[in-house]
Amino acid sequence: MTDTNGWILDMDAGPIFEQIAKNVCRLLARGDLEPGEKLPSARDLAQRLSINPNTVVHAYGQLEADGIIEKRRGMGTFIREDAPVKQLRIEMMRGAATEYAKESRGLKASLVEASATLKEVWDAG
């Protein structure tokens, strides 16, 4: 697993371009990236992560199609001012909650038990 200032890649966790796109969304949802903020160039990010620049271009293309980022000619790639930050955060929490609920149901835990466990973990920080 590679972690370079918030850019996390796991070479065994699926396509790298999807991981880059998810990282941008995660950093944005956490507030580590802000609307209007400039992203690293494809070349710079690829060098930092030791991957092919075309992989970053692919990820950026997906994010642009999803309305998260925009390319400004001669200036670079930026988080859109109207990026759906709140929606991204909710979608990410919902995905994590869905996985937790599936696992809890598989363990035959009740909603009360699963909720208590989540609260315990939440309170522990």
C-alpha contacts under 8 A as a table, 3 or more apart, distances in Angstrom:
res1	aa1	res2	aa2	distance
1	M	8	I	7.07
1	M	9	L	5.61
1	M	10	D	4.38
1	M	11	M	6.66
2	T	7	W	7.70
2	T	8	I	5.44
2	T	9	L	4.97
2	T	10	D	6.32
2	T	49	L	7.39
3	D	6	G	6.16
3	D	7	W	5.55
3	D	8	I	4.38
3	D	9	L	6.53
4	T	7	W	5.09
4	T	8	I	6.47
4	T	48	R	7.23
4	T	49	L	7.07
6	G	23	N	7.66
6	G	27	L	7.33
7	W	20	I	7.32
7	W	23	N	6.15
7	W	49	L	7.87
8	I	19	Q	7.72
8	I	20	I	7.79
8	I	23	N	6.84
9	L	13	A	7.99
9	L	16	I	7.04
9	L	19	Q	6.41
9	L	20	I	7.43
9	L	49	L	7.98
10	D	13	A	5.30
10	D	14	G	7.87
10	D	16	I	7.89
11	M	14	G	7.04
11	M	15	P	7.98
11	M	16	I	7.08
13	A	16	I	7.99
13	A	19	Q	7.98
14	G	18	E	7.47
14	G	19	Q	7.43
15	P	18	E	5.46
15	P	19	Q	6.57
16	I	19	Q	4.99
16	I	20	I	6.24
16	I	55	T	7.02
17	F	20	I	5.13
17	F	21	A	6.28
17	F	55	T	5.43
17	F	56	V	6.21
17	F	58	H	6.16
17	F	59	A	4.60
18	E	21	A	5.07
18	E	22	K	6.11
18	E	59	A	6.32
19	Q	22	K	5.02
19	Q	23	N	6.02
20	I	23	N	4.98
20	I	24	V	6.31
20	I	56	V	7.18
20	I	59	A	6.12
21	A	24	V	5.22
21	A	25	C	6.38
21	A	59	A	5.34
21	A	60	Y	6.99
21	A	62	Q	7.29
21	A	63	L	6.27
22	K	25	C	5.04
22	K	26	R	6.00
23	N	26	R	4.95
23	N	27	L	5.98
24	V	27	L	5.19
24	V	28	L	6.07
24	V	33	L	7.81
25	C	28	L	5.06
25	C	29	A	5.99
25	C	68	I	7.96
25	C	88	L	6.71
26	R	29	A	5.04
26	R	30	R	6.06
26	R	88	L	7.92
26	R	89	R	7.72
26	R	92	M	7.85
27	L	30	R	5.17
27	L	31	G	6.15
27	L	32	D	4.93
27	L	33	L	5.44
28	L	31	G	5.12
28	L	32	D	5.83
28	L	33	L	4.54
28	L	34	E	6.10
28	L	35	P	7.86
28	L	85	V	6.52
29	A	32	D	7.68
29	A	33	L	7.84
29	A	85	V	5.54
29	A	86	K	7.02
29	A	88	L	6.03
29	A	89	R	4.92
30	R	33	L	7.57
30	R	89	R	7.62
31	G	34	E	6.10
33	L	37	E	6.59
33	L	79	I	7.89
34	E	37	E	5.43
34	E	79	I	6.95
35	P	78	F	7.80
35	P	79	I	4.98
35	P	80	R	5.49
35	P	81	E	4.58
35	P	82	D	6.98
35	P	83	A	6.39
36	G	78	F	5.81
36	G	79	I	5.02
36	G	80	R	5.62
36	G	81	E	5.07
37	E	78	F	5.47
37	E	79	I	5.46
38	K	76	G	6.99
38	K	77	T	5.83
38	K	78	F	4.28
38	K	79	I	6.48
39	L	76	G	7.51
39	L	77	T	5.57
39	L	78	F	5.52
39	L	79	I	7.18
40	P	43	R	7.98
40	P	44	D	5.98
40	P	45	L	5.72
40	P	77	T	7.48
41	S	44	D	5.15
41	S	45	L	6.12
41	S	76	G	6.75
41	S	77	T	7.03
42	A	45	L	5.32
42	A	46	A	5.91
42	A	53	P	5.53
42	A	54	N	7.67
42	A	56	V	5.32
42	A	57	V	5.91
43	R	46	A	5.15
43	R	47	Q	6.11
43	R	53	P	5.27
43	R	56	V	7.91
44	D	47	Q	5.15
44	D	48	R	6.17
45	L	48	R	4.99
45	L	49	L	6.11
45	L	53	P	7.68
45	L	56	V	7.24
46	A	49	L	5.16
46	A	50	S	5.65
46	A	51	I	4.91
46	A	52	N	5.77
46	A	53	P	4.95
46	A	55	T	7.73
46	A	56	V	6.38
47	Q	50	S	4.94
47	Q	51	I	6.47
47	Q	52	N	7.85
47	Q	53	P	7.66
51	I	55	T	7.15
52	N	55	T	5.52
52	N	56	V	7.27
53	P	56	V	5.25
53	P	57	V	6.31
54	N	57	V	4.86
54	N	58	H	6.08
55	T	58	H	5.07
55	T	59	A	6.33
56	V	59	A	4.99
56	V	60	Y	6.04
57	V	60	Y	5.09
57	V	61	G	6.02
58	H	61	G	5.04
58	H	62	Q	6.36
59	A	62	Q	5.15
59	A	63	L	6.28
60	Y	63	L	5.00
60	Y	64	E	6.02
60	Y	69	I	7.44
61	G	64	E	5.05
61	G	65	A	6.18
62	Q	65	A	5.08
62	Q	66	D	6.21
63	L	66	D	4.97
63	L	67	G	6.33
63	L	68	I	5.29
63	L	69	I	5.79
64	E	67	G	5.13
64	E	68	I	5.71
64	E	69	I	4.84
64	E	70	E	5.64
64	E	71	K	7.87
65	A	68	I	7.69
66	D	69	I	7.92
67	G	70	E	7.50
67	G	80	R	7.32
67	G	83	A	6.64
68	I	79	I	6.07
68	I	80	R	5.76
68	I	83	A	5.08
68	I	84	P	7.18
69	I	77	T	6.84
69	I	78	F	5.49
69	I	79	I	4.33
69	I	80	R	4.85
69	I	83	A	7.35
70	E	77	T	5.72
70	E	78	F	5.44
70	E	79	I	6.37
70	E	80	R	5.85
71	K	75	M	7.79
71	K	76	G	5.83
71	K	77	T	4.38
71	K	78	F	6.30
72	R	75	M	5.29
72	R	76	G	5.44
72	R	77	T	6.09
72	R	78	F	7.42
73	R	76	G	6.59
79	I	83	A	6.82
80	R	83	A	5.01
84	P	87	Q	5.29
84	P	88	L	6.14
85	V	88	L	5.13
85	V	89	R	6.24
86	K	89	R	5.13
86	K	90	I	6.22
87	Q	90	I	5.12
87	Q	91	E	6.07
88	L	91	E	5.10
88	L	92	M	6.11
89	R	92	M	5.21
89	R	93	M	6.18
90	I	93	M	5.14
90	I	94	R	5.93
91	E	94	R	5.01
91	E	95	G	6.10
92	M	95	G	5.11
92	M	96	A	6.31
93	M	96	A	5.12
93	M	97	A	5.96
94	R	97	A	4.96
94	R	98	T	5.98
95	G	98	T	5.11
95	G	99	E	6.38
96	A	99	E	5.23
96	A	100	Y	6.21
97	A	100	Y	4.98
97	A	101	A	5.98
98	T	101	A	5.07
98	T	102	K	6.14
99	E	102	K	5.14
99	E	103	E	6.20
100	Y	103	E	5.18
100	Y	104	S	6.03
101	A	104	S	5.03
101	A	105	R	5.99
101	A	114	A	7.75
102	K	105	R	5.19
102	K	106	G	6.08
103	E	106	G	4.99
103	E	107	L	6.31
104	S	107	L	5.05
104	S	108	K	6.37
104	S	109	A	5.33
104	S	110	S	7.75
104	S	114	A	6.30
105	R	108	K	4.85
105	R	109	A	5.61
105	R	110	S	7.38
106	G	109	A	7.55
109	A	113	E	5.97
109	A	114	A	6.16
110	S	113	E	5.10
110	S	114	A	6.13
111	L	114	A	5.08
111	L	115	S	5.88
112	V	115	S	5.16
112	V	116	A	6.07
113	E	116	A	5.12
113	E	117	T	6.17
114	A	117	T	5.12
114	A	118	L	6.17
115	S	118	L	5.08
115	S	119	K	6.13
116	A	119	K	5.08
116	A	120	E	6.08
117	T	120	E	5.02
117	T	121	V	6.23
118	L	121	V	5.17
118	L	122	W	5.98
119	K	122	W	4.88
119	K	123	D	5.96
120	E	123	D	5.24
120	E	124	A	6.18
121	V	124	A	5.08
121	V	125	G	6.64
122	W	125	G	5.42
